[in-house]
Amino acid sequence: MLFASLFLLWPQQGLALPFFDSLPKFKVRVAENRELQEWLKDQLNEQRKSSSVLKSYEEALDVARYERGTLEKLLRSRGYYDGRVRQSVSDGEILYRVVPGRIYRVSSLSVRMPPNLKSGFPGVGIGVGDPLEAEKVTEGVQQIETYLAENACLLNVDVSYQATVVHSEHAARLEYRVAESPEVRIGQIHVAGITTIDEAFLRKRLKLDEGACFSRRKMDAAKLRLLRTNLVAGVNTEVSEPDAGIVDITFLVIERKHRTVRLGVGYTSDEGAGVSAGWEHRNILGRGEKIEVETRVNEVKQSLKGQLLVPRFFRDDQEFSATAEASNEDRDSYQAESITLGGTISRRHTKHRTFSVGSELKFSRVQEEGEESENYNLLSFPLGLKIDTTDNLLDARRGATVALEIKPYLDLRGSGTRFVKNTLVATGYLTGEEIRFDPTLAVRIKAGVISGIDNLDIPADERFYAGGGGSVRGYSYQALGPRRLIPSPVAGEPPELSDPIGGRALSEISLEGRFRFTESWGGVLFVDGGNAYADPQPNFSDLYWGAGLGVRYMTSFAPLRFDIAFPLDRRDGLGDSNYQIYVSLGQAF
């Protein structure tokens, strides 16, 4: 009854259902100028995505009148000051006939700035005879501002322009002006408003020196570097009046709250209900060091983890992290208790590429089904490479990632257990921003190989498994992969299959189609495939497949995910359910 009532009230409140809210179709016709026609069409489509005014119109004719004005403005921005637009509506579809007329060109160009600065000025990028396009004119302002920021010490950089259109000549006179301002140098630099942050740490981030040439652009860059420390919520600046060509600068800092407490709940069909709690301090030692403690508890795994992150570890592009974790797992295939200690140094080689090296010591007791428990003291030295060009960590819409980890293991107990675990994960994202619902195609490929030891000699909690929310949705966690044959207690009966035992190789592939219906709601269609193998040779032709759909609610932090998945290769007698449900924060990958 509640949902029925809401549905009946929806249209009375003037709200539109996301699947059915639609503006009338349109066409743009520009005779003998296909490039201009396609550009105008693209601009209207972009406006339709964001204009709240258009969404308030109910009649196609009202939409046509509004968009006609938009088209006329767009024509002037490209230099067509005599352009005319006529609209007509037929069968709910709008046709815009555009007659652009002659294009207006720059007939004269001048730049007014102090003579001592003008001598080395390279120009504004637009010249006499060029079309009077708004974008190129404003780019000229930016070029003058950039030149002055790099070659002058002006207290204030104020650049304006004036374009005088002469209709009888189908031309325009263009003039740029630089307002007069004294040239000054930096005097004393002050940092105010800090209480818990190390002042020397912030001063180093400014990268400004006393006596250097004054630059508003360098001040803005310094403010941005302070904000990127994640310790500062806001920064304002005060510049003193010039005194003998010197100005003092004061940075007024507003500190962030450095502590956060988190509580969470979640549910998946393969792990059941779970809760999590965490606490972090992002400035534990006054220079941006972060300590985080987190615990997670569900039906099959309980863990307590602590991590210390030290940014700018001896270098601005390097960080150090130390972790300690205690966990208990009760899987169908094994039971494991472990304590792990580790440290990693990561260095950002370029904007998108990061290298890492570390060491890890893991004390564990592992018991497989029907076997005695074994103790391990595994020492490993993980090496990593990550390339990331995505635009958002938790909800990527474009770009790609590649992550490679090579992890040699050695058992310090003298058992002779030595092996190397190699994992490669690649993802890619492509969004059709000009298509309705902003569809995003997302793909993930994962492959892994363990070499140097037989499958059953590898600790069970270090082998590869497939299936579950981060692998092949639709199958239970770790349900895919090799199994042991258990002799039947009844003579003459065929042997039975045990629970999965894991393997030395892994192959996974996932495809998702993601859609945005409104600013807050989205949907997903997906298909996953994967398997684990006893032999260290991944095989992408021998996969189990699952498919499903999901709903996304876009929070300010990350999407809230609800997925339901169905196994397409359901196996009799192996416990495959008809479906699996997953609820979590962030996209699946």
JOQUI-V422082 format. One record per residue. RES is the residue in one letter. PSI is psi in whole degrees, -180 to 180 (999 if undefined). Layout:
BEGIN
<<RES/PSI> <RES/PSI>>
END
This chain:
BEGIN
<<M/-38> <L/-47> <F/-38> <A/-42> <S/-43> <L/-40> <F/-39> <L/-33> <L/-22> <W/-56> <P/-27> <Q/-24> <Q/1> <G/20> <L/152> <A/136> <L/137> <P/-30> <F/-22> <F/-8> <D/118> <S/132> <L/156> <P/148> <K/158> <F/160> <K/148> <V/129> <R/120> <V/113> <A/128> <E/28> <N/77> <R/-36> <E/-45> <L/-39> <Q/-47> <E/-35> <W/-45> <L/-40> <K/-45> <D/-40> <Q/-39> <L/-41> <N/-40> <E/-41> <Q/-38> <R/-25> <K/-27> <S/-13> <S/117> <S/-25> <V/-47> <L/-39> <K/-16> <S/-13> <Y/140> <E/-27> <E/140> <A/-34> <L/-37> <D/-40> <V/-43> <A/-43> <R/-42> <Y/-45> <E/-25> <R/-44> <G/-38> <T/-44> <L/-38> <E/-40> <K/-41> <L/-38> <L/-44> <R/-34> <S/-19> <R/7> <G/8> <Y/85> <Y/-9> <D/12> <G/147> <R/144> <V/130> <R/138> <Q/149> <S/149> <V/126> <S/124> <D/38> <G/3> <E/139> <I/136> <L/123> <Y/121> <R/120> <V/127> <V/100> <P/-28> <G/-167> <R/146> <I/138> <Y/138> <R/160> <V/121> <S/-26> <S/150> <L/132> <S/150> <V/117> <R/113> <M/164> <P/138> <P/-35> <N/-18> <L/-28> <K/-24> <S/-35> <G/8> <F/126> <P/-14> <G/171> <V/-3> <G/-9> <I/143> <G/177> <V/132> <G/-13> <D/153> <P/145> <L/81> <E/131> <A/-41> <E/-42> <K/-33> <V/-46> <T/-29> <E/-32> <G/-40> <V/-45> <Q/-38> <Q/-39> <I/-43> <E/-42> <T/-44> <Y/-45> <L/-38> <A/-31> <E/-19> <N/2> <A/165> <C/39> <L/137> <L/-40> <N/133> <V/110> <D/106> <V/130> <S/171> <Y/160> <Q/125> <A/116> <T/112> <V/130> <V/99> <H/-35> <S/-23> <E/-3> <H/48> <A/177> <A/146> <R/128> <L/130> <E/131> <Y/141> <R/135> <V/119> <A/148> <E/141> <S/142> <P/151> <E/132> <V/166> <R/164> <I/131> <G/-122> <Q/146> <I/125> <H/147> <V/119> <A/155> <G/-3> <I/143> <T/-35> <T/-11> <I/141> <D/119> <E/-39> <A/-35> <F/-45> <L/-40> <R/-37> <K/-31> <R/-24> <L/-41> <K/41> <L/141> <D/143> <E/137> <G/-9> <A/163> <C/131> <F/138> <S/123> <R/-35> <R/-41> <K/-33> <M/-42> <D/-40> <A/-37> <A/-41> <K/-42> <L/-39> <R/-36> <L/-44> <L/-34> <R/-9> <T/-14> <N/14> <L/-10> <V/130> <A/-27> <G/152> <V/129> <N/159> <T/147> <E/133> <V/126> <S/166> <E/145> <P/139> <D/106> <A/40> <G/15> <I/139> <V/141> <D/147> <I/134> <T/125> <F/117> <L/110> <V/136> <I/115> <E/147> <R/162> <K/128> <H/-11> <R/144> <T/137> <V/132> <R/141> <L/139> <G/157> <V/154> <G/171> <Y/135> <T/151> <S/-32> <D/-23> <E/-6> <G/-165> <A/150> <G/160> <V/156> <S/153> <A/145> <G/158> <W/138> <E/150> <H/119> <R/9> <N/50> <I/-31> <L/8> <G/-3> <R/31> <G/9> <E/137> <K/133> <I/136> <E/135> <V/131> <E/141> <T/142> <R/136> <V/123> <N/-170> <E/-26> <V/-14> <K/138> <Q/132> <S/152> <L/123> <K/138> <G/142> <Q/137> <L/125> <L/124> <V/104> <P/161> <R/52> <F/97> <F/-18> <R/153> <D/-25> <D/20> <Q/144> <E/156> <F/137> <S/139> <A/135> <T/151> <A/131> <E/137> <A/132> <S/156> <N/124> <E/139> <D/82> <R/167> <D/-33> <S/-21> <Y/166> <Q/135> <A/135> <E/134> <S/154> <I/126> <T/131> <L/136> <G/162> <G/143> <T/138> <I/126> <S/137> <R/128> <R/107> <H/-43> <T/-176> <K/-35> <H/-5> <R/131> <T/135> <F/151> <S/150> <V/144> <G/-173> <S/152> <E/138> <L/125> <K/119> <F/122> <S/154> <R/120> <V/134> <Q/121> <E/164> <E/124> <G/7> <E/159> <E/152> <S/150> <E/146> <N/142> <Y/144> <N/85> <L/123> <L/129> <S/159> <F/83> <P/136> <L/134> <G/151> <L/130> <K/131> <I/125> <D/115> <T/16> <T/162> <D/-11> <N/131> <L/-41> <L/-8> <D/66> <A/140> <R/-15> <R/158> <G/-169> <A/162> <T/149> <V/124> <A/122> <L/131> <E/129> <I/122> <K/95> <P/140> <Y/146> <L/129> <D/117> <L/-7> <R/0> <G/19> <S/-9> <G/7> <T/113> <R/132> <F/165> <V/126> <K/119> <N/132> <T/134> <L/127> <V/129> <A/137> <T/155> <G/148> <Y/134> <L/125> <T/132> <G/86> <E/-20> <E/1> <I/146> <R/144> <F/10> <D/59> <P/138> <T/127> <L/121> <A/137> <V/142> <R/133> <I/131> <K/136> <A/143> <G/149> <V/134> <I/126> <S/159> <G/-1> <I/154> <D/157> <N/-51> <L/-9> <D/-12> <I/135> <P/136> <A/-33> <D/1> <E/-7> <R/168> <F/138> <Y/155> <A/154> <G/140> <G/-178> <G/-33> <G/13> <S/-98> <V/99> <R/143> <G/-22> <Y/153> <S/160> <Y/127> <Q/23> <A/-15> <L/144> <G/-177> <P/153> <R/155> <R/154> <L/125> <I/121> <P/140> <S/139> <P/-14> <V/123> <A/136> <G/-13> <E/147> <P/154> <P/158> <E/160> <L/137> <S/-176> <D/163> <P/144> <I/-3> <G/169> <G/180> <R/1> <A/155> <L/139> <S/129> <E/145> <I/139> <S/139> <L/134> <E/141> <G/114> <R/140> <F/146> <R/110> <F/-37> <T/-177> <E/-25> <S/-22> <W/143> <G/173> <G/164> <V/138> <L/134> <F/158> <V/133> <D/146> <G/147> <G/166> <N/159> <A/154> <Y/146> <A/-34> <D/143> <P/58> <Q/95> <P/141> <N/105> <F/4> <S/-7> <D/69> <L/153> <Y/140> <W/144> <G/153> <A/160> <G/-168> <L/163> <G/169> <V/142> <R/131> <Y/120> <M/106> <T/174> <S/-19> <F/-51> <A/162> <P/140> <L/124> <R/133> <F/116> <D/145> <I/130> <A/151> <F/133> <P/129> <L/-18> <D/59> <R/131> <R/127> <D/137> <G/3> <L/14> <G/16> <D/126> <S/166> <N/-27> <Y/165> <Q/146> <I/140> <Y/130> <V/125> <S/180> <L/132> <G/156> <Q/163> <A/-31> <F/999>>
END
